[in-house]
Each structure stands twice: as C-alpha cells, then as structure tokens.
Amino acid sequence: MIFTPLLIVFLCVVFVLLFLFLNTVDKRKWLTALISLVLTPFVFFFLFYPFLNIVSSYHHQKYFDNNAWIEKPELRYEMIDNTMESDTLIGASKEKITMLLGNAEWLSWDDAKKAHDTNKWNYGLGIEPGAFNDKKECLEITFQDEKVIALKTYQEEITFDNEKE
C-alpha cells in the first residue's frame, strides 16, 4: 500500500469520526481511542473507501493503443484524454483513421443538407464508471480536405432497446 497525504488525511478523519461516535457510547477516553484505532482501517477500507469510489468519477488514463480501441470499445474513455492532449490524430487522413479506429460508427447529421455529414465521424467511448452517471461518452472527429482538423468529446443519454417504445 502506498501512503499518500490524502490517505493519511482520510484515515485521520475516519479516526476522529469514530472516536467522536464511540465517545457517545462510552466515556472512557483510553478505551474509545483504542477501539477507534483498531476499527479505523476496517471502517476506512470497507465503508469509506468503497463509498468514495462510487461517488467519485476518477478513472485510469491510458495511452492510445489501436488494438485495445478496437477490441474493447467500452474502455475507450480511458484512452481519449491522452489522445486529444497529444494531438495523435490531428492531421491524419481518413484512411489512417479507419486503420487506427476502425470504420465510423455513425455520421453526424447536418440539418442544412438534411443528410449525414461524411466529414464528421463519431465513435462511442463507453460509459465512465460512477454511481450517478447516466450518460455515455462519444467522440466526434471532424475532417476538412480529407484530414482531421478537430476532435470533440460529448455525452449522450443512455438509452436501452426496451425503452424505445
């Protein structure tokens, strides 16, 4: 286990809360401190830490890997931040994008043309983990003169087939 300042602060907070709670049950300070000291790791790792992971939206960041992109589309959100920051795809041709990311999953709709825009390709990035997340991540790649000029992420509502009635 790696002891970070945040871990130490959270452990201290859990210890103080346990101490204050147990102090209402028994007024013997030495016993309350001892029980709090023993219970703190258990309360932290079995109650506080899982709750913190559920409500926080942290996820691992990974470097772009086209094999992982194609094989595990539900985990693409882990690679997209690095891909956008490093400008890996800016200036790439449509052929290179097809080779790296696969065929476009859908095209954006152009209201002016009343048709799909072949210069705006979209890919699903998966759903970021979290308790209150009801949107899926998507990527829109914009082409001009057959070259990528922009990458934009956006979120869409999650819809299930049985809800489309």
Biotite code that builds the C-alpha atoms (Angstrom):
import biotite.structure as struc

atoms = struc.array([
    struc.Atom([0.000, 0.000, 0.000], chain_id="A", res_id=1, res_name="MET", atom_name="CA", element="C"),
    struc.Atom([1.250, 3.457, -0.834], chain_id="A", res_id=2, res_name="ILE", atom_name="CA", element="C"),
    struc.Atom([0.749, 6.016, 1.909], chain_id="A", res_id=3, res_name="PHE", atom_name="CA", element="C"),
    struc.Atom([-0.195, 9.315, 0.326], chain_id="A", res_id=4, res_name="THR", atom_name="CA", element="C"),
    struc.Atom([-1.054, 12.550, 2.145], chain_id="A", res_id=5, res_name="PRO", atom_name="CA", element="C"),
    struc.Atom([-4.684, 12.187, 1.064], chain_id="A", res_id=6, res_name="LEU", atom_name="CA", element="C"),
    struc.Atom([-4.845, 8.654, 2.502], chain_id="A", res_id=7, res_name="LEU", atom_name="CA", element="C"),
    struc.Atom([-3.407, 9.864, 5.805], chain_id="A", res_id=8, res_name="ILE", atom_name="CA", element="C"),
    struc.Atom([-5.894, 12.756, 5.957], chain_id="A", res_id=9, res_name="VAL", atom_name="CA", element="C"),
    struc.Atom([-8.827, 10.439, 5.204], chain_id="A", res_id=10, res_name="PHE", atom_name="CA", element="C"),
    struc.Atom([-7.642, 7.935, 7.824], chain_id="A", res_id=11, res_name="LEU", atom_name="CA", element="C"),
    struc.Atom([-7.402, 10.748, 10.386], chain_id="A", res_id=12, res_name="CYS", atom_name="CA", element="C"),
    struc.Atom([-10.903, 11.942, 9.508], chain_id="A", res_id=13, res_name="VAL", atom_name="CA", element="C"),
    struc.Atom([-12.310, 8.427, 9.903], chain_id="A", res_id=14, res_name="VAL", atom_name="CA", element="C"),
    struc.Atom([-10.454, 8.031, 13.218], chain_id="A", res_id=15, res_name="PHE", atom_name="CA", element="C"),
    struc.Atom([-11.830, 11.338, 14.578], chain_id="A", res_id=16, res_name="VAL", atom_name="CA", element="C"),
    struc.Atom([-15.374, 10.481, 13.476], chain_id="A", res_id=17, res_name="LEU", atom_name="CA", element="C"),
    struc.Atom([-15.142, 7.029, 15.047], chain_id="A", res_id=18, res_name="LEU", atom_name="CA", element="C"),
    struc.Atom([-13.674, 8.487, 18.222], chain_id="A", res_id=19, res_name="PHE", atom_name="CA", element="C"),
    struc.Atom([-16.468, 11.047, 18.497], chain_id="A", res_id=20, res_name="LEU", atom_name="CA", element="C"),
    struc.Atom([-19.125, 8.408, 17.837], chain_id="A", res_id=21, res_name="PHE", atom_name="CA", element="C"),
    struc.Atom([-17.682, 5.901, 20.313], chain_id="A", res_id=22, res_name="LEU", atom_name="CA", element="C"),
    struc.Atom([-17.244, 8.670, 22.864], chain_id="A", res_id=23, res_name="ASN", atom_name="CA", element="C"),
    struc.Atom([-21.034, 8.981, 22.992], chain_id="A", res_id=24, res_name="THR", atom_name="CA", element="C"),
    struc.Atom([-21.288, 5.287, 23.868], chain_id="A", res_id=25, res_name="VAL", atom_name="CA", element="C"),
    struc.Atom([-18.533, 5.083, 26.482], chain_id="A", res_id=26, res_name="ASP", atom_name="CA", element="C"),
    struc.Atom([-16.823, 7.964, 28.317], chain_id="A", res_id=27, res_name="LYS", atom_name="CA", element="C"),
    struc.Atom([-13.527, 6.144, 28.938], chain_id="A", res_id=28, res_name="ARG", atom_name="CA", element="C"),
    struc.Atom([-11.150, 8.007, 26.625], chain_id="A", res_id=29, res_name="LYS", atom_name="CA", element="C"),
    struc.Atom([-8.417, 5.342, 26.582], chain_id="A", res_id=30, res_name="TRP", atom_name="CA", element="C"),
    struc.Atom([-10.868, 2.604, 25.599], chain_id="A", res_id=31, res_name="LEU", atom_name="CA", element="C"),
    struc.Atom([-12.557, 4.795, 22.992], chain_id="A", res_id=32, res_name="THR", atom_name="CA", element="C"),
    struc.Atom([-9.161, 5.720, 21.490], chain_id="A", res_id=33, res_name="ALA", atom_name="CA", element="C"),
    struc.Atom([-8.037, 2.084, 21.425], chain_id="A", res_id=34, res_name="LEU", atom_name="CA", element="C"),
    struc.Atom([-11.245, 0.826, 19.777], chain_id="A", res_id=35, res_name="ILE", atom_name="CA", element="C"),
    struc.Atom([-11.154, 3.723, 17.294], chain_id="A", res_id=36, res_name="SER", atom_name="CA", element="C"),
    struc.Atom([-7.546, 2.929, 16.427], chain_id="A", res_id=37, res_name="LEU", atom_name="CA", element="C"),
    struc.Atom([-8.360, -0.730, 15.801], chain_id="A", res_id=38, res_name="VAL", atom_name="CA", element="C"),
    struc.Atom([-11.594, -0.079, 13.878], chain_id="A", res_id=39, res_name="LEU", atom_name="CA", element="C"),
    struc.Atom([-10.292, 2.775, 11.679], chain_id="A", res_id=40, res_name="THR", atom_name="CA", element="C"),
    struc.Atom([-8.657, 0.573, 8.988], chain_id="A", res_id=41, res_name="PRO", atom_name="CA", element="C"),
    struc.Atom([-11.741, -1.639, 8.758], chain_id="A", res_id=42, res_name="PHE", atom_name="CA", element="C"),
    struc.Atom([-14.185, 1.252, 8.562], chain_id="A", res_id=43, res_name="VAL", atom_name="CA", element="C"),
    struc.Atom([-11.945, 3.044, 6.073], chain_id="A", res_id=44, res_name="PHE", atom_name="CA", element="C"),
    struc.Atom([-11.413, 0.130, 3.673], chain_id="A", res_id=45, res_name="PHE", atom_name="CA", element="C"),
    struc.Atom([-14.841, -1.476, 3.951], chain_id="A", res_id=46, res_name="PHE", atom_name="CA", element="C"),
    struc.Atom([-17.130, 1.576, 4.219], chain_id="A", res_id=47, res_name="LEU", atom_name="CA", element="C"),
    struc.Atom([-15.480, 4.915, 3.464], chain_id="A", res_id=48, res_name="PHE", atom_name="CA", element="C"),
    struc.Atom([-13.186, 3.905, 0.572], chain_id="A", res_id=49, res_name="TYR", atom_name="CA", element="C"),
    struc.Atom([-15.875, 1.986, -1.416], chain_id="A", res_id=50, res_name="PRO", atom_name="CA", element="C"),
    struc.Atom([-18.315, 4.873, -0.940], chain_id="A", res_id=51, res_name="PHE", atom_name="CA", element="C"),
    struc.Atom([-15.652, 7.324, -2.128], chain_id="A", res_id=52, res_name="LEU", atom_name="CA", element="C"),
    struc.Atom([-15.054, 5.226, -5.259], chain_id="A", res_id=53, res_name="ASN", atom_name="CA", element="C"),
    struc.Atom([-18.768, 5.064, -6.022], chain_id="A", res_id=54, res_name="ILE", atom_name="CA", element="C"),
    struc.Atom([-19.378, 8.805, -5.882], chain_id="A", res_id=55, res_name="VAL", atom_name="CA", element="C"),
    struc.Atom([-16.096, 9.956, -7.473], chain_id="A", res_id=56, res_name="SER", atom_name="CA", element="C"),
    struc.Atom([-15.656, 9.862, -11.232], chain_id="A", res_id=57, res_name="SER", atom_name="CA", element="C"),
    struc.Atom([-11.951, 9.033, -11.322], chain_id="A", res_id=58, res_name="TYR", atom_name="CA", element="C"),
    struc.Atom([-10.826, 6.535, -13.937], chain_id="A", res_id=59, res_name="HIS", atom_name="CA", element="C"),
    struc.Atom([-7.475, 5.283, -15.150], chain_id="A", res_id=60, res_name="HIS", atom_name="CA", element="C"),
    struc.Atom([-5.805, 7.079, -18.024], chain_id="A", res_id=61, res_name="GLN", atom_name="CA", element="C"),
    struc.Atom([-4.106, 5.030, -20.727], chain_id="A", res_id=62, res_name="LYS", atom_name="CA", element="C"),
    struc.Atom([-2.087, 5.776, -23.811], chain_id="A", res_id=63, res_name="TYR", atom_name="CA", element="C"),
    struc.Atom([-3.737, 5.228, -27.176], chain_id="A", res_id=64, res_name="PHE", atom_name="CA", element="C"),
    struc.Atom([-3.495, 1.661, -28.468], chain_id="A", res_id=65, res_name="ASP", atom_name="CA", element="C"),
    struc.Atom([-5.439, 0.850, -31.634], chain_id="A", res_id=66, res_name="ASN", atom_name="CA", element="C"),
    struc.Atom([-5.728, -2.863, -30.766], chain_id="A", res_id=67, res_name="ASN", atom_name="CA", element="C"),
    struc.Atom([-7.325, -2.028, -27.401], chain_id="A", res_id=68, res_name="ALA", atom_name="CA", element="C"),
    struc.Atom([-9.513, 0.603, -29.131], chain_id="A", res_id=69, res_name="TRP", atom_name="CA", element="C"),
    struc.Atom([-10.970, -1.989, -31.488], chain_id="A", res_id=70, res_name="ILE", atom_name="CA", element="C"),
    struc.Atom([-11.078, -4.968, -29.088], chain_id="A", res_id=71, res_name="GLU", atom_name="CA", element="C"),
    struc.Atom([-12.505, -3.150, -26.033], chain_id="A", res_id=72, res_name="LYS", atom_name="CA", element="C"),
    struc.Atom([-14.744, -0.295, -27.181], chain_id="A", res_id=73, res_name="PRO", atom_name="CA", element="C"),
    struc.Atom([-16.307, 0.012, -23.728], chain_id="A", res_id=74, res_name="GLU", atom_name="CA", element="C"),
    struc.Atom([-12.936, 1.217, -22.317], chain_id="A", res_id=75, res_name="LEU", atom_name="CA", element="C"),
    struc.Atom([-12.117, 3.838, -24.944], chain_id="A", res_id=76, res_name="ARG", atom_name="CA", element="C"),
    struc.Atom([-12.834, 6.648, -22.480], chain_id="A", res_id=77, res_name="TYR", atom_name="CA", element="C"),
    struc.Atom([-9.565, 5.672, -20.724], chain_id="A", res_id=78, res_name="GLU", atom_name="CA", element="C"),
    struc.Atom([-7.519, 6.497, -23.861], chain_id="A", res_id=79, res_name="MET", atom_name="CA", element="C"),
    struc.Atom([-9.261, 9.557, -25.242], chain_id="A", res_id=80, res_name="ILE", atom_name="CA", element="C"),
    struc.Atom([-7.818, 12.198, -22.901], chain_id="A", res_id=81, res_name="ASP", atom_name="CA", element="C"),
    struc.Atom([-4.246, 11.295, -23.785], chain_id="A", res_id=82, res_name="ASN", atom_name="CA", element="C"),
    struc.Atom([-5.125, 11.041, -27.468], chain_id="A", res_id=83, res_name="THR", atom_name="CA", element="C"),
    struc.Atom([-6.637, 14.519, -27.510], chain_id="A", res_id=84, res_name="MET", atom_name="CA", element="C"),
    struc.Atom([-3.838, 16.126, -25.477], chain_id="A", res_id=85, res_name="GLU", atom_name="CA", element="C"),
    struc.Atom([-1.080, 14.654, -27.634], chain_id="A", res_id=86, res_name="SER", atom_name="CA", element="C"),
    struc.Atom([-2.776, 15.540, -30.955], chain_id="A", res_id=87, res_name="ASP", atom_name="CA", element="C"),
    struc.Atom([-2.147, 11.954, -32.096], chain_id="A", res_id=88, res_name="THR", atom_name="CA", element="C"),
    struc.Atom([-4.927, 12.050, -34.678], chain_id="A", res_id=89, res_name="LEU", atom_name="CA", element="C"),
    struc.Atom([-4.799, 15.702, -35.819], chain_id="A", res_id=90, res_name="ILE", atom_name="CA", element="C"),
    struc.Atom([-3.746, 15.853, -39.456], chain_id="A", res_id=91, res_name="GLY", atom_name="CA", element="C"),
    struc.Atom([-4.351, 12.142, -40.063], chain_id="A", res_id=92, res_name="ALA", atom_name="CA", element="C"),
    struc.Atom([-6.126, 11.068, -43.232], chain_id="A", res_id=93, res_name="SER", atom_name="CA", element="C"),
    struc.Atom([-9.450, 9.232, -43.339], chain_id="A", res_id=94, res_name="LYS", atom_name="CA", element="C"),
    struc.Atom([-7.616, 6.065, -44.354], chain_id="A", res_id=95, res_name="GLU", atom_name="CA", element="C"),
    struc.Atom([-5.306, 6.278, -41.336], chain_id="A", res_id=96, res_name="LYS", atom_name="CA", element="C"),
    struc.Atom([-8.253, 6.923, -39.009], chain_id="A", res_id=97, res_name="ILE", atom_name="CA", element="C"),
    struc.Atom([-10.039, 3.896, -40.466], chain_id="A", res_id=98, res_name="THR", atom_name="CA", element="C"),
    struc.Atom([-6.888, 1.827, -39.918], chain_id="A", res_id=99, res_name="MET", atom_name="CA", element="C"),
    struc.Atom([-6.411, 3.058, -36.307], chain_id="A", res_id=100, res_name="LEU", atom_name="CA", element="C"),
    struc.Atom([-10.008, 3.359, -35.073], chain_id="A", res_id=101, res_name="LEU", atom_name="CA", element="C"),
    struc.Atom([-11.988, 1.256, -37.498], chain_id="A", res_id=102, res_name="GLY", atom_name="CA", element="C"),
    struc.Atom([-14.910, 2.437, -39.595], chain_id="A", res_id=103, res_name="ASN", atom_name="CA", element="C"),
    struc.Atom([-17.002, 5.311, -38.268], chain_id="A", res_id=104, res_name="ALA", atom_name="CA", element="C"),
    struc.Atom([-19.733, 4.003, -36.012], chain_id="A", res_id=105, res_name="GLU", atom_name="CA", element="C"),
    struc.Atom([-22.125, 6.742, -37.133], chain_id="A", res_id=106, res_name="TRP", atom_name="CA", element="C"),
    struc.Atom([-22.048, 10.036, -39.008], chain_id="A", res_id=107, res_name="LEU", atom_name="CA", element="C"),
    struc.Atom([-23.245, 13.374, -37.658], chain_id="A", res_id=108, res_name="SER", atom_name="CA", element="C"),
    struc.Atom([-26.449, 14.807, -39.034], chain_id="A", res_id=109, res_name="TRP", atom_name="CA", element="C"),
    struc.Atom([-26.260, 18.064, -40.989], chain_id="A", res_id=110, res_name="ASP", atom_name="CA", element="C"),
    struc.Atom([-29.562, 19.968, -40.766], chain_id="A", res_id=111, res_name="ASP", atom_name="CA", element="C"),
    struc.Atom([-28.611, 22.293, -43.632], chain_id="A", res_id=112, res_name="ALA", atom_name="CA", element="C"),
    struc.Atom([-28.086, 19.393, -46.050], chain_id="A", res_id=113, res_name="LYS", atom_name="CA", element="C"),
    struc.Atom([-30.789, 17.207, -44.454], chain_id="A", res_id=114, res_name="LYS", atom_name="CA", element="C"),
    struc.Atom([-28.313, 14.345, -44.701], chain_id="A", res_id=115, res_name="ALA", atom_name="CA", element="C"),
    struc.Atom([-25.435, 12.716, -42.849], chain_id="A", res_id=116, res_name="HIS", atom_name="CA", element="C"),
    struc.Atom([-22.193, 14.687, -42.912], chain_id="A", res_id=117, res_name="ASP", atom_name="CA", element="C"),
    struc.Atom([-19.412, 12.421, -44.239], chain_id="A", res_id=118, res_name="THR", atom_name="CA", element="C"),
    struc.Atom([-16.819, 14.770, -42.736], chain_id="A", res_id=119, res_name="ASN", atom_name="CA", element="C"),
    struc.Atom([-17.949, 14.187, -39.138], chain_id="A", res_id=120, res_name="LYS", atom_name="CA", element="C"),
    struc.Atom([-17.335, 10.673, -37.877], chain_id="A", res_id=121, res_name="TRP", atom_name="CA", element="C"),
    struc.Atom([-18.484, 9.506, -34.459], chain_id="A", res_id=122, res_name="ASN", atom_name="CA", element="C"),
    struc.Atom([-17.282, 6.756, -32.135], chain_id="A", res_id=123, res_name="TYR", atom_name="CA", element="C"),
    struc.Atom([-18.680, 5.519, -28.838], chain_id="A", res_id=124, res_name="GLY", atom_name="CA", element="C"),
    struc.Atom([-16.210, 5.722, -25.950], chain_id="A", res_id=125, res_name="LEU", atom_name="CA", element="C"),
    struc.Atom([-18.097, 3.689, -23.368], chain_id="A", res_id=126, res_name="GLY", atom_name="CA", element="C"),
    struc.Atom([-19.611, 4.656, -20.046], chain_id="A", res_id=127, res_name="ILE", atom_name="CA", element="C"),
    struc.Atom([-17.389, 6.159, -17.363], chain_id="A", res_id=128, res_name="GLU", atom_name="CA", element="C"),
    struc.Atom([-17.851, 4.358, -14.053], chain_id="A", res_id=129, res_name="PRO", atom_name="CA", element="C"),
    struc.Atom([-19.752, 6.145, -11.324], chain_id="A", res_id=130, res_name="GLY", atom_name="CA", element="C"),
    struc.Atom([-22.931, 5.865, -9.320], chain_id="A", res_id=131, res_name="ALA", atom_name="CA", element="C"),
    struc.Atom([-24.682, 8.888, -10.769], chain_id="A", res_id=132, res_name="PHE", atom_name="CA", element="C"),
    struc.Atom([-23.552, 8.603, -14.372], chain_id="A", res_id=133, res_name="ASN", atom_name="CA", element="C"),
    struc.Atom([-26.440, 8.313, -16.820], chain_id="A", res_id=134, res_name="ASP", atom_name="CA", element="C"),
    struc.Atom([-24.618, 9.384, -19.973], chain_id="A", res_id=135, res_name="LYS", atom_name="CA", element="C"),
    struc.Atom([-22.270, 7.660, -22.386], chain_id="A", res_id=136, res_name="LYS", atom_name="CA", element="C"),
    struc.Atom([-19.140, 9.280, -23.759], chain_id="A", res_id=137, res_name="GLU", atom_name="CA", element="C"),
    struc.Atom([-18.762, 9.877, -27.509], chain_id="A", res_id=138, res_name="CYS", atom_name="CA", element="C"),
    struc.Atom([-16.094, 11.257, -29.825], chain_id="A", res_id=139, res_name="LEU", atom_name="CA", element="C"),
    struc.Atom([-16.697, 13.336, -32.955], chain_id="A", res_id=140, res_name="GLU", atom_name="CA", element="C"),
    struc.Atom([-13.859, 13.612, -35.472], chain_id="A", res_id=141, res_name="ILE", atom_name="CA", element="C"),
    struc.Atom([-14.135, 16.480, -37.945], chain_id="A", res_id=142, res_name="THR", atom_name="CA", element="C"),
    struc.Atom([-12.410, 16.269, -41.328], chain_id="A", res_id=143, res_name="PHE", atom_name="CA", element="C"),
    struc.Atom([-11.549, 19.011, -43.789], chain_id="A", res_id=144, res_name="GLN", atom_name="CA", element="C"),
    struc.Atom([-9.871, 18.182, -47.109], chain_id="A", res_id=145, res_name="ASP", atom_name="CA", element="C"),
    struc.Atom([-9.700, 14.505, -46.033], chain_id="A", res_id=146, res_name="GLU", atom_name="CA", element="C"),
    struc.Atom([-7.588, 15.389, -42.928], chain_id="A", res_id=147, res_name="LYS", atom_name="CA", element="C"),
    struc.Atom([-8.579, 15.514, -39.260], chain_id="A", res_id=148, res_name="VAL", atom_name="CA", element="C"),
    struc.Atom([-8.891, 19.092, -38.034], chain_id="A", res_id=149, res_name="ILE", atom_name="CA", element="C"),
    struc.Atom([-10.722, 18.613, -34.713], chain_id="A", res_id=150, res_name="ALA", atom_name="CA", element="C"),
    struc.Atom([-11.641, 16.078, -32.050], chain_id="A", res_id=151, res_name="LEU", atom_name="CA", element="C"),
    struc.Atom([-14.573, 16.753, -29.748], chain_id="A", res_id=152, res_name="LYS", atom_name="CA", element="C"),
    struc.Atom([-15.970, 14.656, -26.950], chain_id="A", res_id=153, res_name="THR", atom_name="CA", element="C"),
    struc.Atom([-19.596, 14.885, -25.905], chain_id="A", res_id=154, res_name="TYR", atom_name="CA", element="C"),
    struc.Atom([-22.109, 12.944, -23.858], chain_id="A", res_id=155, res_name="GLN", atom_name="CA", element="C"),
    struc.Atom([-25.361, 11.295, -24.872], chain_id="A", res_id=156, res_name="GLU", atom_name="CA", element="C"),
    struc.Atom([-28.173, 9.911, -22.780], chain_id="A", res_id=157, res_name="GLU", atom_name="CA", element="C"),
    struc.Atom([-28.013, 6.163, -22.321], chain_id="A", res_id=158, res_name="ILE", atom_name="CA", element="C"),
    struc.Atom([-30.988, 4.511, -23.984], chain_id="A", res_id=159, res_name="THR", atom_name="CA", element="C"),
    struc.Atom([-31.832, 0.843, -23.912], chain_id="A", res_id=160, res_name="PHE", atom_name="CA", element="C"),
    struc.Atom([-33.676, -1.036, -26.631], chain_id="A", res_id=161, res_name="ASP", atom_name="CA", element="C"),
    struc.Atom([-36.643, -1.865, -24.414], chain_id="A", res_id=162, res_name="ASN", atom_name="CA", element="C"),
    struc.Atom([-37.110, 1.869, -23.598], chain_id="A", res_id=163, res_name="GLU", atom_name="CA", element="C"),
    struc.Atom([-37.658, 2.821, -27.260], chain_id="A", res_id=164, res_name="LYS", atom_name="CA", element="C"),
    struc.Atom([-41.397, 2.157, -27.359], chain_id="A", res_id=165, res_name="GLU", atom_name="CA", element="C"),
])
